[in-house]
Amino acid sequence: MPARRWPRPSELQPLLRPRRVPLKPTDRRLAGVASVADLRRLARRRAPRAVFDYTDGAAGEELSLRRSRQAFGRVEFVPTVLRDVSAVDVSTTVLGRPAAAPVVFGPTGFTRMMHTEGEPAVARVAERVGIPYALSTMGTTSIEALAAAAPRARRWFQLYLWRDRAASLDFVVRAKEAGYEALVLTVDTPVPGSRLRDVRNGLTIPPTLSLRTFAEGALHPGWWFDLVTTEPLEFASLNRFDGTVAELAARMFDPAATLADLAWIRSAWEGPLVVKGVQTVTDACAVVDAGADAVVVSNHGGRQLDRAPTPLEALPAVADAVGDRAEVYVDGGVLSGSDVVAAVAAGARAVLVGRAYLYGLMAGGERGVQKAAEILLQEVSGTLALLGVTRVSDLRRDHVRLRPD
Ligand SMILES: Cc1cc2nc3c(=O)[nH]c(=O)nc-3n(C[C@H](O)[C@H](O)[C@H](O)COP(=O)(O)O)c2cc1C
């Protein structure tokens, strides 16, 4: 037993130093956040259930999404020690231009539903941090308004091939005129995925005040107050639409699209063209042959085909096959900087994230997105240092292995 004594006041003082509590409620909420998983927990509390589920959920039994997460969980890093890692640089190039990290904020539809600050908030964070952001065709901010909100951001525009080709072309022209850097053509949506959570929650666009949502509103007053006291929630690029997400998607997506349409888009857009939603080596090579400058190995975050190939597992073979003919990105289930590092080591030039920044948005608007970005970048840096690597370009396949299932 150690001998007891009375502490001196000078010894107690440092122990009693109170933590500074931020004045603004959002900052207070975010102050205790240490990971994207924390942001997700906050998001779940802040947003109505149908909104959280629309973001968090995936198609069918959600196996694609779960497997994407599990694949990252199976990653085992192989570190090298006694390397000088006093200066770690997480920057890279994406589409030949500098990016602060191998991270891109991917396109997500209906972003103002998660928080009314919406796409402009995401774009401003991307601009501040120095990473690209892709605005979705299903965005709730127009191509032009987003350009005005974040004029110096690396803005990409994500295009869905519509049944109405003239309307698709109109987007391409508008994106070019508004100074967008790249076009991202999403090709994994011939028909809408079957999002069971949305069906069960009766999610409509815009969200309607049924008896149930009204009761929900009492649990999430801040979200509803925000919704009804700001600009109405609409698809900025589409005419007003009242219906479910699935109905809208079914009306728009063109199940008859083929590689010939990709060639047509290629001829209509002179800038970099990214094709998103490729899942096999054969398709990756075909779209690169058709003129893609980059491919995203993606199953749409598990929101389209359930039981689709797991992106992290499909990535190395695609990267090998494509070689230096095009850049290869990956997405699906990335929730931490070590996921980003694992994906880059496995062959990706960059990683797209969707939910990671949307959880931040739901948790605290623009400041929540900023928090998500800071967490991801700090984790990338920390993981590189612990791996004994000082630059993203020094990551190699043998820095990671996948443990068996
Ligand atoms: C709420 C939500 C909406 C999305 N909307 C689109 C979209 O409009 N266009 C698109 O190409 N991908 C869309 N995606 C897919 C993302 O671009 C990306 O592929 C996916 O989110 C990656 O998985 P992660 O969310 O686990 O990071 C959406 C994803 C989410 C979560």
PDBQT file of the ligand as one rigid body, heavy atoms in Angstrom, charges set to zero:
ROOT
HETATM    1  C1  LIG A 501     -27.332   9.258 -50.292  1.00  0.00    +0.000 C 
HETATM    2  C2  LIG A 501     -26.531   8.875 -51.484  1.00  0.00    +0.000 A 
HETATM    3  C3  LIG A 501     -26.872   9.380 -52.735  1.00  0.00    +0.000 A 
HETATM    4  C4  LIG A 501     -26.122   9.030 -53.860  1.00  0.00    +0.000 A 
HETATM    5  N1  LIG A 501     -26.429   9.600 -55.066  1.00  0.00    +0.000 NA
HETATM    6  C5  LIG A 501     -25.645   9.347 -56.149  1.00  0.00    +0.000 A 
HETATM    7  C6  LIG A 501     -25.872  10.008 -57.368  1.00  0.00    +0.000 A 
HETATM    8  O1  LIG A 501     -26.774  10.832 -57.504  1.00  0.00    +0.000 OA
HETATM    9  N2  LIG A 501     -25.053   9.706 -58.408  1.00  0.00    +0.000 N 
HETATM   10  C7  LIG A 501     -24.025   8.811 -58.314  1.00  0.00    +0.000 A 
HETATM   11  O2  LIG A 501     -23.304   8.575 -59.285  1.00  0.00    +0.000 OA
HETATM   12  N3  LIG A 501     -23.790   8.183 -57.147  1.00  0.00    +0.000 NA
HETATM   13  C8  LIG A 501     -24.556   8.440 -56.070  1.00  0.00    +0.000 A 
HETATM   14  N4  LIG A 501     -24.293   7.819 -54.877  1.00  0.00    +0.000 N 
HETATM   15  C9  LIG A 501     -23.155   6.902 -54.786  1.00  0.00    +0.000 C 
HETATM   16  C10 LIG A 501     -21.875   7.655 -54.387  1.00  0.00    +0.000 C 
HETATM   17  O3  LIG A 501     -21.419   8.504 -55.398  1.00  0.00    +0.000 OA
HETATM   18  C11 LIG A 501     -20.767   6.664 -54.063  1.00  0.00    +0.000 C 
HETATM   19  O4  LIG A 501     -20.604   5.763 -55.128  1.00  0.00    +0.000 OA
HETATM   20  C12 LIG A 501     -21.052   5.878 -52.778  1.00  0.00    +0.000 C 
HETATM   21  O5  LIG A 501     -21.680   6.707 -51.843  1.00  0.00    +0.000 OA
HETATM   22  C13 LIG A 501     -19.775   5.325 -52.203  1.00  0.00    +0.000 C 
HETATM   23  O6  LIG A 501     -20.020   4.615 -51.036  1.00  0.00    +0.000 OA
HETATM   24  P1  LIG A 501     -19.917   5.254 -49.556  1.00  0.00    +0.000 P 
HETATM   25  O7  LIG A 501     -21.148   6.072 -49.385  1.00  0.00    +0.000 OA
HETATM   26  O8  LIG A 501     -19.911   4.082 -48.680  1.00  0.00    +0.000 OA
HETATM   27  O9  LIG A 501     -18.682   6.113 -49.519  1.00  0.00    +0.000 OA
HETATM   28  C14 LIG A 501     -25.035   8.138 -53.742  1.00  0.00    +0.000 A 
HETATM   29  C15 LIG A 501     -24.702   7.639 -52.484  1.00  0.00    +0.000 A 
HETATM   30  C16 LIG A 501     -25.423   7.997 -51.363  1.00  0.00    +0.000 A 
HETATM   31  C17 LIG A 501     -25.029   7.447 -50.017  1.00  0.00    +0.000 C 
ENDROOT
TORSDOF 0
